[in-house]
Amino acid sequence: MAPRPAWKGYLKLSLVSCAVELTSATSHSEKVSFRIINRKTGNTVRRQYVDGVTGKPVGDDDEVKGYEVGDDEFLLIEDDEIEAVQIESSHTLSIEHFVDRAAIPQIYFDTPYYVTPSDDVSEEAFAVVREAMARQKKAGLARIVLYRRERPVMIEPFGQGLLLTTLRYDKTVRKPEEVFEGMKPRKLDQELVDLATHIIDKKQAAFDPSDFDDRYEDALLALIRAKQKGRKPPIVQPAERPANVVNLFDALKKSLAEEGGTSAGAPRHPRKAAKTKPATKSRKSA
């Protein structure tokens, strides 16, 4: 079954507009999911809202959103009042600027969506905008109201359609200097760096997402199947935890050997590197 669109509206470039829809590019459904069960009865457990003061259950009709305006004082906001709040980006993806995609730091990328024309009439305008963006190799910046939040977005050509990626607000991104400030720059031994570079060369490969399997989920499924058949769960050996490397040079050399590297062309240990002897003067020059 085709996924339901997450949003429907219009893509607008200057005076050109076309009807489009967004479809989530990823699936968040888990293959293995668990329910909470009452161990004593075997029944499923149901969550229920209760009054914070009386402790009595609250019916669905009595649940309403509240905005805190003071200590234990709330302004009640109805769902239809929220739905009535409409701004341009509620229904229109108006491209404001074009930028180089590489100019947007990856840390700002959030959630991807496919963008496609939502009717036959919009297909030509959509294709023209997509082709023009592809020729210029640019990404568009716009805004969209999605799940009751306005979000900045990046729009770029992707196959025969467009890919929209929601972006994080600058105020929500923790600045790297806040985390890295305690990491002082240090002078590195270039021969050790060269060894690590050799290892990277040996481990290069083309990216293939199908190479990645969810090994943790596979282990959970093995546990579930064993219990279904009345067997003991398989014994899982704890993964070996790596320790800090004591001799970095030896560890790099062994790693290079395991990756099929050879000692030829690899740097020698800086402490064992042969020192060049100064040329002795000949008797004639003396």
Summary of the structure (lengths in Angstrom):
residues: 286
radius of gyration: 30.1
end to end distance: 92.8
largest distance: 108.8
contacts: 544
relative contact order: 0.11
helix: 29%
strand: 25%
